[in-house]
Amino acid sequence: MLEKQNYAHNRAIDLKGAYPDGYINGQGVGAVADMMYGYFHMAWNGCEMIALYNAMVALGRPADLAEISLEMYPKSAVAWGFFGSNPLVLDRYFKAHGIPCQKTYRFDSFFDALPLHRCGVLSFWNHRRVFGSLHTVMVKWQDGQIVEYNKSNGRAYPVPHDTRSLITSKKLFIVGYLLD
């Protein structure tokens, strides 16, 4: 029920004009911050849904963020959205839409294979495992760098990195999805 109420709210928010390059960055700024996921605004908990959205843009199959959230809320929300979504089940979205996806729990495997794929989605603990908060982003290999989308709440632009350790570490890596 909640996801349908949020869907009506989210559909009324125009993202097209707010993000001219198609990608959402800085979930705490701009139109996306007012969208809802569970009982909370996406500024608080929307990183997984935004990562799915950004991946679809990178794959050339743009999808509506309100529809992604509607579809995924019953499959992935944790505690009515307070903890965002369970990153271990994000592959359900890719499978449901016929998108080839390789899931890995290995930091090096994910980043070593990233240049061979169109993009990737990865989740990691922010500071400490299990009892810390986590974040999920979409990344692309571009011009010899790893470009991270939606790096943080306030950065409304993608961030290029020369090394994977600037995104996360082996110790904090949770799961990654490589997409074609």
C-alpha positions as CSV (number, residue, x, y, z in Angstrom):
1,M,0.0,0.0,0.0
2,L,2.7,2.5,1.0
3,E,4.5,2.0,-2.3
4,K,1.4,3.0,-4.3
5,Q,0.9,6.1,-2.2
6,N,4.6,7.0,-2.7
7,Y,4.3,6.2,-6.4
8,A,1.5,8.9,-6.8
9,H,3.7,11.4,-4.8
10,N,6.8,10.6,-6.8
11,R,5.1,10.7,-10.2
12,A,4.2,14.4,-9.5
13,I,7.9,15.3,-9.2
14,D,9.6,16.2,-12.6
15,L,13.1,14.7,-12.8
16,K,13.6,15.3,-16.5
17,G,14.3,19.0,-16.3
18,A,16.3,18.6,-13.0
19,Y,18.9,16.2,-14.4
20,P,19.8,17.2,-18.0
21,D,22.5,14.6,-18.5
22,G,20.0,11.9,-17.3
23,Y,22.0,10.8,-14.2
24,I,21.0,11.6,-10.6
25,N,23.8,12.8,-8.4
26,G,23.6,14.2,-4.9
27,Q,20.4,12.5,-3.6
28,G,20.1,15.2,-0.9
29,V,19.8,18.0,-3.4
30,G,17.4,18.8,-6.2
31,A,14.1,17.2,-7.1
32,V,15.0,13.6,-6.1
33,A,15.4,14.7,-2.4
34,D,11.7,15.2,-2.1
35,M,10.7,11.8,-3.5
36,M,9.6,9.1,-1.1
37,Y,10.7,5.5,-0.4
38,G,8.9,3.9,2.4
39,Y,8.2,6.4,5.1
40,F,11.2,8.5,4.3
41,H,12.5,10.9,1.7
42,M,15.0,9.6,-0.8
43,A,17.5,12.2,0.5
44,W,17.7,9.7,3.5
45,N,17.4,6.3,1.9
46,G,17.2,6.4,-1.9
47,C,20.7,5.4,-2.9
48,E,19.8,1.9,-4.0
49,M,16.9,3.0,-6.2
50,I,19.1,5.9,-7.6
51,A,21.9,3.4,-8.4
52,L,19.3,1.2,-10.3
53,Y,18.0,4.3,-12.1
54,N,21.5,5.5,-13.0
55,A,22.5,2.0,-14.2
56,M,19.5,2.0,-16.6
57,V,20.6,5.3,-18.0
58,A,24.1,4.0,-18.5
59,L,22.7,0.9,-20.3
60,G,20.7,3.1,-22.7
61,R,17.4,1.9,-21.2
62,P,16.3,4.9,-19.1
63,A,13.6,4.0,-16.6
64,D,11.3,6.1,-14.4
65,L,12.6,6.3,-10.8
66,A,9.0,6.3,-9.4
67,E,8.4,3.0,-11.2
68,I,11.7,1.5,-10.1
69,S,10.8,2.4,-6.5
70,L,7.2,1.0,-6.9
71,E,8.5,-2.3,-8.2
72,M,11.4,-2.7,-5.8
73,Y,9.9,-1.5,-2.5
74,P,8.1,-4.9,-1.7
75,K,11.2,-6.8,-2.8
76,S,14.0,-4.9,-1.1
77,A,12.9,-2.3,1.5
78,V,14.3,-2.7,5.0
79,A,12.3,-1.5,7.9
80,W,9.8,0.5,5.8
81,G,12.7,2.2,4.1
82,F,14.5,3.4,7.2
83,F,17.6,1.5,6.2
84,G,16.9,1.9,2.5
85,S,17.0,-1.3,0.6
86,N,18.7,-4.7,0.9
87,P,21.6,-4.4,-1.6
88,L,21.8,-8.2,-1.8
89,V,18.6,-8.5,-3.7
90,L,19.1,-5.7,-6.3
91,D,19.7,-8.3,-9.0
92,R,16.0,-9.0,-8.9
93,Y,15.4,-5.8,-10.8
94,F,17.9,-6.7,-13.5
95,K,16.6,-10.2,-13.8
96,A,13.0,-9.0,-14.1
97,H,14.0,-6.7,-16.9
98,G,16.2,-9.2,-18.8
99,I,19.5,-7.4,-18.1
100,P,22.5,-9.6,-18.0
101,C,24.1,-9.3,-14.6
102,Q,27.0,-10.8,-12.8
103,K,26.9,-10.7,-9.0
104,T,30.1,-10.8,-6.9
105,Y,31.0,-10.4,-3.3
106,R,34.6,-9.8,-4.1
107,F,36.1,-6.3,-4.2
108,D,38.9,-7.1,-6.6
109,S,36.7,-9.3,-8.9
110,F,34.3,-6.4,-9.3
111,F,36.8,-3.7,-10.0
112,D,39.0,-5.9,-12.2
113,A,36.0,-6.8,-14.4
114,L,34.4,-3.3,-14.5
115,P,36.3,-2.1,-17.7
116,L,34.7,-5.1,-19.5
117,H,31.2,-4.1,-18.7
118,R,29.0,-1.1,-19.5
119,C,28.6,-0.2,-15.8
120,G,28.3,-1.6,-12.3
121,V,26.3,-1.2,-9.1
122,L,28.1,-1.7,-5.8
123,S,27.2,-1.4,-2.2
124,F,29.6,-0.8,0.7
125,W,29.7,0.1,4.4
126,N,30.4,3.8,4.9
127,H,32.7,3.5,7.9
128,R,32.3,0.2,9.7
129,R,30.7,-3.1,8.9
130,V,27.3,-4.4,10.0
131,F,26.3,-1.7,12.5
132,G,27.4,1.2,10.3
133,S,25.4,2.7,7.4
134,L,25.8,1.6,3.9
135,H,25.8,3.3,0.5
136,T,25.1,2.0,-3.0
137,V,26.3,3.7,-6.2
138,M,26.6,3.2,-9.9
139,V,30.0,3.2,-11.5
140,K,31.4,3.2,-15.0
141,W,34.9,2.8,-16.4
142,Q,35.5,5.8,-18.5
143,D,38.8,7.2,-20.0
144,G,40.9,5.0,-17.6
145,Q,39.0,6.1,-14.5
146,I,36.2,4.8,-12.4
147,V,33.4,7.4,-12.5
148,E,31.1,7.2,-9.4
149,Y,27.5,8.5,-9.6
150,N,25.6,9.7,-6.5
151,K,28.8,9.6,-4.4
152,S,27.2,11.6,-1.6
153,N,24.1,13.5,-0.6
154,G,25.5,16.9,-1.5
155,R,27.6,16.2,-4.6
156,A,25.4,17.0,-7.6
157,Y,28.0,15.7,-10.1
158,P,29.7,12.4,-10.9
159,V,33.1,11.9,-9.3
160,P,36.0,10.3,-11.3
161,H,38.6,8.3,-9.4
162,D,42.0,7.0,-10.4
163,T,41.9,4.1,-7.9
164,R,39.2,1.9,-6.6
165,S,40.3,2.6,-3.0
166,L,38.8,6.1,-3.3
167,I,35.4,4.5,-3.5
168,T,35.6,1.8,-0.9
169,S,38.0,-0.9,0.5
170,K,38.0,-4.7,0.5
171,K,37.0,-4.6,4.1
172,L,33.9,-2.5,3.5
173,F,32.7,-3.9,0.1
174,I,29.4,-5.7,0.4
175,V,28.2,-6.7,-3.1
176,G,28.7,-5.7,-6.7
177,Y,26.7,-6.2,-9.9
178,L,28.4,-6.0,-13.3
179,L,26.0,-5.1,-16.1
180,D,25.9,-5.3,-19.9
